[in-house]
Amino acid sequence: MKLLYRIAVICFLACSISLLIYWILFEGLRKFEVHKTERFQHLLVDSAYHDILFLGSSKLHTGTNPRVIDSICNVDSYNAGIEGANLFESYYMLKGYLEKHKPPEYIFLSLDLFSFDLSDKIFNYTIYLNYIDNKAIKTMLAENGHPTFAYKLFPFLMLSDLDDYSRGNALKGFAGKTEILPGDFQYKGFLSNTGLTITNDTSAFVKPVDTLKIDPKASVLLNEIILNCKARNIRLVLLYCPEFKSGLQKAYVNSGQVFHFMDSTAKINGISFLRHDSLSICTDATLFANMGHLNRQGADVYSRLLAKEIQKIRGQ
């Protein structure tokens, strides 16, 4: 009995210490990742209504400013773009959002050349670990091989998912630092790219040297998004955000195949597809942080152009 008692005490102490370390590290991360924390709380826990939801990857996240959209279109919009998001991640983010929120009037789904590559289903799964109470997020993590049931019972198991970079960010959080760089700002899910500009225009020298991966399951997920929107009377619009001089497209031999799939999917389903890679702003290096992402100034310019498109779609 004494042996069992000692084992029980040791297990209790080990769990207690692990829980304390878990709380400290994740509290530090919460403080550092203030932008992710606030927007994921809003998207996956809160229930505020928005007329328009922007959904997609980082091109959308840092390239579409709701402040500009709202002021021109007289709507309430929110930016749910996520770094590295493909259709798997976008699909579950939408399900997670609709689990808590009233369906928006419109969803603008930004697709890019990597949306159909599901080799890495979730770009950074650790940002979702504290949101497994949301059924869609719990399912997404489980489908990606993460033990969500065990996480629920023993939260400290999540410690094994934090790498040195995340632990370092946790320490920065306690030191008062955040992921929002000096001069940048966040607003309704948008995060600015202030002060970043392309300094070396190499777009003319880009040659196709690689092939984009297109997973058949990605088309299934896109169709599921379309069906979910139709079932909830949500107007879905597909979007391709600006890129500098088509530099990303030039790097892949089959980029045309991806665009053909986007365009044909939109036509078959009667959905608008706004392809914005040939706008005049796409040749202005001062508006881009890099080949595929607008900077703060570019986001404002593009958001004004997109707002005009939204007005037409809404019949304003």
C-alpha positions in Angstrom: 0.0 0.0 0.0 2.9 2.4 0.8 4.3 1.8 -2.6 1.0 2.5 -4.3 0.6 5.6 -2.2 4.1 6.9 -3.2 3.3 6.2 -6.8 0.0 8.2 -6.5 1.8 11.1 -4.8 4.5 11.2 -7.4 1.9 11.1 -10.2 -0.1 13.9 -8.6 3.0 16.0 -8.1 4.2 15.4 -11.7 0.8 16.3 -13.1 0.5 19.4 -10.9 4.0 20.6 -11.9 3.2 19.9 -15.6 -0.1 21.8 -15.3 1.8 24.8 -13.8 4.4 24.8 -16.6 1.5 24.4 -19.2 -0.3 27.4 -17.7 2.9 29.5 -17.6 4.0 28.8 -21.2 0.5 29.1 -22.7 -0.2 32.3 -20.8 3.1 33.7 -22.1 2.1 32.7 -25.7 -1.3 34.2 -25.2 0.4 37.5 -24.3 2.8 37.4 -27.1 0.3 36.2 -29.8 -2.1 38.9 -28.9 -3.3 39.2 -32.5 -3.9 35.5 -32.9 -5.5 35.2 -29.5 -8.0 38.0 -30.0 -9.1 37.0 -33.5 -9.3 33.2 -32.7 -11.4 34.1 -29.6 -13.6 36.2 -31.8 -13.9 33.6 -34.6 -14.2 30.4 -32.6 -15.7 31.4 -29.3 -17.6 34.7 -29.6 -20.9 35.2 -31.5 -20.9 38.7 -33.0 -22.5 39.0 -36.4 -20.7 40.2 -39.5 -22.2 40.9 -43.0 -19.0 39.8 -44.7 -16.5 37.2 -43.8 -13.1 37.1 -45.6 -11.6 33.6 -45.5 -8.3 32.4 -46.9 -4.5 32.5 -46.4 -2.0 35.2 -45.4 -2.4 36.9 -48.8 -5.8 37.9 -47.6 -4.9 38.3 -43.9 -2.5 41.1 -44.5 -4.0 42.3 -47.8 -7.6 43.1 -47.0 -8.4 45.8 -44.5 -12.0 45.7 -43.1 -11.8 49.3 -42.0 -11.6 50.4 -45.6 -14.2 47.9 -46.8 -16.7 48.9 -44.1 -16.3 52.6 -44.6 -16.9 52.4 -48.4 -19.6 49.6 -48.5 -21.3 50.5 -45.2 -21.0 46.9 -44.0 -19.5 45.0 -41.0 -16.8 42.7 -42.3 -14.1 40.6 -40.6 -10.9 39.2 -41.9 -10.4 35.4 -41.1 -7.3 34.9 -43.2 -4.8 32.4 -41.7 -1.1 32.0 -42.5 -0.5 29.1 -44.8 -4.2 28.1 -44.9 -5.1 25.6 -47.6 -8.7 24.4 -48.3 -8.6 21.9 -45.4 -7.9 24.6 -42.9 -10.2 27.1 -44.5 -13.0 24.5 -44.5 -12.7 23.8 -40.8 -12.3 27.5 -39.9 -15.6 28.2 -41.7 -17.3 25.3 -39.9 -15.9 26.6 -36.6 -17.1 30.1 -37.3 -20.6 29.0 -38.3 -20.8 26.9 -35.1 -20.7 30.1 -33.1 -21.9 32.8 -35.4 -25.0 33.7 -37.4 -24.3 33.1 -41.1 -22.9 36.2 -42.8 -24.5 37.6 -45.9 -21.4 37.1 -48.0 -18.2 35.0 -47.7 -15.2 36.0 -49.9 -13.0 32.9 -50.1 -9.5 33.7 -51.2 -7.8 30.9 -53.1 -4.2 30.8 -54.1 -1.8 28.4 -55.9 -1.2 26.4 -52.7 -4.9 26.0 -51.6 -5.1 22.6 -53.2 -2.0 21.2 -51.7 -3.0 19.1 -48.6 0.4 17.5 -47.9 0.5 19.6 -44.7 -3.1 19.9 -43.7 -2.5 22.6 -41.0 0.3 25.1 -41.4 0.6 25.7 -37.6 -1.7 23.5 -35.6 -0.5 24.8 -32.2 -2.6 28.0 -32.6 -5.7 25.9 -32.4 -4.9 23.9 -29.2 -6.8 26.1 -26.9 -9.9 26.0 -29.0 -10.8 22.3 -28.9 -14.1 23.2 -27.2 -15.2 24.2 -30.7 -16.4 21.0 -32.3 -15.1 21.8 -35.8 -11.6 22.6 -34.5 -11.6 19.5 -32.4 -12.5 17.4 -35.5 -9.9 19.2 -37.6 -7.1 18.5 -35.1 -8.3 14.9 -34.7 -8.3 14.3 -38.5 -4.7 15.6 -38.5 -3.7 13.0 -35.9 -3.8 15.0 -32.7 -5.1 13.3 -29.5 -7.8 15.9 -28.7 -9.5 13.7 -26.1 -6.3 13.3 -24.2 -5.7 17.1 -24.5 -9.0 17.7 -22.9 -8.3 15.4 -19.9 -4.6 16.3 -19.5 -4.0 19.8 -21.0 -0.3 19.6 -20.1 0.2 17.1 -22.9 0.1 20.0 -25.2 3.5 21.0 -23.9 5.0 18.4 -26.2 3.6 20.3 -29.2 5.6 23.5 -28.4 8.9 23.8 -30.1 11.8 26.1 -29.0 10.4 28.9 -31.1 7.1 28.8 -29.3 8.7 28.6 -25.9 10.9 31.6 -26.8 7.8 33.5 -27.8 6.2 32.6 -24.5 9.1 34.2 -22.6 8.8 37.3 -24.9 5.2 37.5 -23.9 6.0 37.8 -20.2 8.6 40.4 -21.2 5.9 42.6 -22.6 6.6 41.9 -26.3 4.0 40.9 -28.9 3.8 39.5 -32.4 2.6 42.9 -33.7 5.7 44.7 -34.8 6.4 48.4 -34.1 4.4 50.5 -36.5 1.9 47.7 -37.4 -1.7 47.4 -36.2 -4.6 45.0 -36.1 -8.2 45.7 -36.9 -11.1 43.1 -37.1 -8.7 40.3 -38.0 -6.5 42.3 -40.3 -2.8 42.7 -39.6 -0.7 45.3 -41.4 2.6 44.8 -43.1 3.9 48.3 -42.4 7.3 49.4 -43.8 7.9 46.3 -46.0 8.6 46.9 -49.7 10.1 44.8 -52.4 13.7 46.1 -52.8 14.9 43.8 -55.6 12.5 43.2 -58.5 13.4 39.7 -59.8 10.0 38.9 -61.3 11.4 39.1 -64.9 13.9 36.3 -64.1 11.4 33.9 -62.5 11.2 30.6 -64.4 8.9 27.6 -63.8 11.0 25.0 -61.9 8.4 23.3 -59.8 5.0 21.7 -60.0 2.1 22.6 -57.7 0.5 19.7 -55.8 -3.2 19.3 -56.4 -4.9 16.9 -54.0 -8.3 15.5 -55.2 -9.6 15.9 -51.7 -9.2 19.6 -51.9 -11.8 19.8 -54.6 -14.2 17.8 -52.3 -13.6 20.4 -49.5 -14.2 23.3 -51.9 -17.5 21.7 -53.0 -18.4 21.2 -49.3 -17.8 24.9 -48.7 -20.0 25.7 -51.7 -22.8 23.4 -50.4 -22.6 24.7 -46.9 -22.9 28.3 -48.1 -25.9 27.4 -50.3 -27.6 25.6 -47.4 -27.3 28.7 -45.2 -28.2 31.2 -48.0 -24.7 32.7 -47.9 -23.5 34.3 -51.1 -20.0 32.9 -51.8 -17.5 34.7 -53.9 -14.1 33.3 -54.9 -11.2 35.6 -54.9 -7.6 35.6 -56.0 -5.6 38.3 -54.3 -2.9 40.5 -56.0 0.6 39.3 -56.5 3.6 41.2 -57.8 3.9 40.8 -61.6 2.5 37.2 -61.4 5.8 36.1 -59.8 4.4 33.2 -58.0 2.6 31.9 -61.1 5.7 32.0 -63.1 7.5 29.7 -60.7 5.3 26.7 -61.3 4.7 24.9 -64.6 1.1 24.0 -63.9 -0.2 27.2 -62.4 -2.6 27.5 -65.4 -4.2 24.2 -64.4 -5.0 25.5 -60.9 -6.6 28.7 -62.3 -8.6 26.6 -64.8 -10.0 24.6 -61.9 -10.8 27.7 -59.9 -12.6 29.3 -62.9 -14.5 26.2 -63.9 -15.6 25.5 -60.4 -17.0 29.1 -60.2 -18.8 28.8 -63.5 -20.3 25.4 -62.8 -21.7 26.6 -59.5 -22.7 30.1 -60.6 -20.2 31.8 -58.3 -18.4 35.0 -59.0 -14.6 34.6 -59.3 -12.7 37.9 -58.8 -9.2 37.3 -60.2 -7.1 40.3 -59.1 -3.6 39.3 -60.3 -3.7 41.6 -63.3 -4.8 44.8 -61.6 -2.6 47.8 -62.3 -1.3 47.7 -58.6 0.3 44.4 -59.4 3.2 46.2 -61.1 3.9 48.6 -58.3 6.7 47.3 -56.1 6.0 50.0 -53.5 2.7 48.3 -52.6 4.1 44.9 -51.9 5.9 43.4 -48.9 7.1 40.5 -51.1 6.1 38.7 -54.2 2.8 37.4 -52.8 1.8 39.8 -50.1 0.7 43.4 -50.1 2.2 45.8 -47.6 0.2 48.2 -45.4 -0.1 50.9 -48.2 -0.9 48.2 -50.8 -3.6 46.7 -48.5 -5.4 50.0 -48.3 -5.2 50.6 -52.0 -6.4 47.1 -52.8 -9.2 47.2 -50.2 -10.6 50.3 -51.9 -10.6 48.5 -55.3 -12.2 45.4 -53.7 -14.8 47.5 -52.0 -15.9 48.8 -55.4 -16.3 45.2 -56.6 -18.3 44.4 -53.4 -20.6 47.3 -54.1 -21.4 46.0 -57.6 -22.0 42.5 -56.3 -24.3 43.8 -53.6 -26.1 46.1 -56.0 -25.2 49.3 -54.2 
